[in-house]
Amino acid sequence: MSEIGKRFKELIIANDDTNKSFASKIAVNANYISMMINGRKPVSDSILYGIKKVLPTFNEDWLMKGEGTMFINENDAKPETLEDKFSAISDDEVALYFEENKERLLQNNIIKVIIEKEVSGLFVMKLKEDIKKLIND
Protein backbone atom coordinates (compact mmCIF):
# COMPACT_ATOMS: atom_id res chain seq x y z
CA MET A 1 0.00 0.00 0.00
CA SER A 2 1.38 3.40 -0.96
CA GLU A 3 1.62 6.31 1.49
CA ILE A 4 -1.17 8.09 -0.41
CA GLY A 5 -3.17 4.86 -0.26
CA LYS A 6 -2.71 4.67 3.52
CA ARG A 7 -3.88 8.26 3.92
CA PHE A 8 -6.81 7.67 1.58
CA LYS A 9 -7.89 4.68 3.68
CA GLU A 10 -7.48 6.81 6.83
CA LEU A 11 -9.79 9.44 5.29
CA ILE A 12 -12.42 6.81 4.52
CA ILE A 13 -12.27 5.45 8.08
CA ALA A 14 -12.39 8.97 9.59
CA ASN A 15 -15.55 9.56 7.60
CA ASP A 16 -17.15 6.37 9.05
CA ASP A 17 -17.35 4.87 5.57
CA THR A 18 -16.41 1.74 3.67
CA ASN A 19 -14.58 1.87 0.35
CA LYS A 20 -17.88 1.23 -1.40
CA SER A 21 -19.93 3.86 0.45
CA PHE A 22 -17.19 6.48 0.10
CA ALA A 23 -16.87 5.70 -3.62
CA SER A 24 -20.60 6.26 -3.98
CA LYS A 25 -20.39 9.60 -2.16
CA ILE A 26 -17.65 10.90 -4.45
CA ALA A 27 -19.22 9.33 -7.55
CA VAL A 28 -16.51 6.86 -8.54
CA ASN A 29 -16.28 3.11 -8.93
CA ALA A 30 -15.48 1.22 -5.71
CA ASN A 31 -12.88 -0.86 -7.56
CA TYR A 32 -11.02 2.32 -8.48
CA ILE A 33 -10.92 3.26 -4.77
CA SER A 34 -9.34 -0.11 -3.95
CA MET A 35 -6.80 0.30 -6.75
CA MET A 36 -5.88 3.79 -5.48
CA ILE A 37 -5.44 2.51 -1.94
CA ASN A 38 -3.21 -0.29 -3.22
CA GLY A 39 -1.15 2.12 -5.35
CA ARG A 40 -2.25 0.72 -8.71
CA LYS A 41 -4.13 3.88 -9.79
CA PRO A 42 -3.31 7.56 -9.21
CA VAL A 43 -5.51 9.97 -7.29
CA SER A 44 -6.99 12.00 -10.12
CA ASP A 45 -8.27 15.56 -10.10
CA SER A 46 -11.82 14.22 -10.39
CA ILE A 47 -11.29 12.18 -7.21
CA LEU A 48 -9.99 15.25 -5.38
CA TYR A 49 -12.93 17.29 -6.69
CA GLY A 50 -15.38 14.61 -5.51
CA ILE A 51 -13.83 14.56 -2.04
CA LYS A 52 -13.94 18.37 -1.80
CA LYS A 53 -17.62 18.32 -2.75
CA VAL A 54 -18.42 15.91 0.07
CA LEU A 55 -15.86 17.23 2.59
CA PRO A 56 -15.27 20.92 1.77
CA THR A 57 -12.54 21.41 4.38
CA PHE A 58 -10.58 18.36 3.26
CA ASN A 59 -6.86 19.15 2.90
CA GLU A 60 -5.56 17.95 -0.50
CA ASP A 61 -1.94 18.51 0.56
CA TRP A 62 -2.41 16.08 3.41
CA LEU A 63 -3.55 13.33 1.04
CA MET A 64 -1.15 14.00 -1.81
CA LYS A 65 1.99 15.10 0.08
CA GLY A 66 1.43 14.10 3.70
CA GLU A 67 1.56 17.76 4.74
CA GLY A 68 -0.65 19.25 7.43
CA THR A 69 -3.77 17.63 8.82
CA MET A 70 -6.60 15.77 7.13
CA PHE A 71 -8.86 18.80 7.41
CA ILE A 72 -7.93 22.46 7.18
CA ASN A 73 -9.57 23.22 10.54
CA GLU A 74 -9.64 19.78 12.08
CA ASN A 75 -11.75 20.67 15.14
CA ASP A 76 -14.62 21.99 13.02
CA ALA A 77 -14.21 19.77 10.00
CA LYS A 78 -14.24 16.20 11.25
CA PRO A 79 -17.44 14.51 10.19
CA GLU A 80 -19.83 13.68 12.98
CA THR A 81 -19.39 10.06 13.99
CA LEU A 82 -22.27 7.62 14.08
CA GLU A 83 -21.94 7.53 17.86
CA ASP A 84 -22.37 11.32 17.96
CA LYS A 85 -25.43 11.11 15.74
CA PHE A 86 -27.05 8.30 17.73
CA SER A 87 -26.29 9.77 21.13
CA ALA A 88 -28.39 12.81 20.19
CA ILE A 89 -31.46 10.62 19.59
CA SER A 90 -33.68 9.65 22.50
CA ASP A 91 -34.82 6.07 23.10
CA ASP A 92 -38.39 7.17 22.36
CA GLU A 93 -37.37 8.59 18.97
CA VAL A 94 -35.50 5.39 18.07
CA ALA A 95 -38.42 3.20 19.12
CA LEU A 96 -40.87 5.36 17.19
CA TYR A 97 -38.65 5.35 14.08
CA PHE A 98 -38.33 1.55 14.16
CA GLU A 99 -42.04 1.12 14.69
CA GLU A 100 -42.96 3.48 11.82
CA ASN A 101 -40.41 1.91 9.43
CA LYS A 102 -40.57 -1.69 10.59
CA GLU A 103 -41.68 -3.24 7.29
CA ARG A 104 -38.95 -1.54 5.25
CA LEU A 105 -36.28 -2.21 7.86
CA LEU A 106 -37.18 -5.89 8.13
CA GLN A 107 -35.72 -6.35 4.65
CA ASN A 108 -32.25 -5.79 6.15
CA ASN A 109 -31.24 -8.91 8.11
CA ILE A 110 -29.19 -7.04 10.72
CA ILE A 111 -31.96 -4.52 11.33
CA LYS A 112 -34.45 -7.39 11.46
CA VAL A 113 -32.59 -8.92 14.40
CA ILE A 114 -32.42 -5.55 16.16
CA ILE A 115 -36.13 -4.94 15.66
CA GLU A 116 -37.20 -8.40 16.75
CA LYS A 117 -34.97 -8.56 19.81
CA GLU A 118 -34.45 -4.99 20.95
CA VAL A 119 -37.36 -2.72 20.02
CA SER A 120 -39.80 -4.72 22.08
CA GLY A 121 -37.35 -4.26 24.96
CA LEU A 122 -37.37 -0.50 24.41
CA PHE A 123 -41.15 -0.41 24.49
CA VAL A 124 -41.24 -2.54 27.64
CA MET A 125 -38.63 -0.32 29.32
CA LYS A 126 -40.57 2.83 28.36
CA LEU A 127 -43.83 1.31 29.55
CA LYS A 128 -42.22 0.43 32.91
CA GLU A 129 -40.95 4.00 33.27
CA ASP A 130 -44.40 5.40 32.47
CA ILE A 131 -46.03 3.09 35.02
CA LYS A 132 -43.53 4.13 37.71
CA LYS A 133 -44.29 7.79 36.96
CA LEU A 134 -48.02 7.16 37.28
CA ILE A 135 -47.55 5.36 40.59
CA ASN A 136 -45.36 8.16 41.97
CA ASP A 137 -47.76 10.94 40.89
Stockholm file with secondary structure:
# STOCKHOLM 1.0

chainA/1-137         MSEIGKRFKELIIANDDTNKSFASKIAVNANYISMMINGRKPVSDSILYGIKKVLPTFNEDWLMKGEGTMFINENDAKPETLEDKFSAISDDEVALYFEENKERLLQNNIIKVIIEKEVSGLFVMKLKEDIKKLIND
#=GR chainA/1-137 SS CCHHHHHHHHHHHHTTCCHHHHHHHTTSCHHHHHHHHTTSSCCCHHHHHHHHHHSTTBCHHHHHHCCSCSBTTHHHHSCCCHHHHHHTSCHHHHHHHHHHTHHHHTTSHHHHHHIIIIIHHHHHHHHHHHHHHHHHC
#=GC SS_cons         CCHHHHHHHHHHHHTTCCHHHHHHHTTSCHHHHHHHHTTSSCCCHHHHHHHHHHSTTBCHHHHHHCCSCSBTTHHHHSCCCHHHHHHTSCHHHHHHHHHHTHHHHTTSHHHHHHIIIIIHHHHHHHHHHHHHHHHHC
//
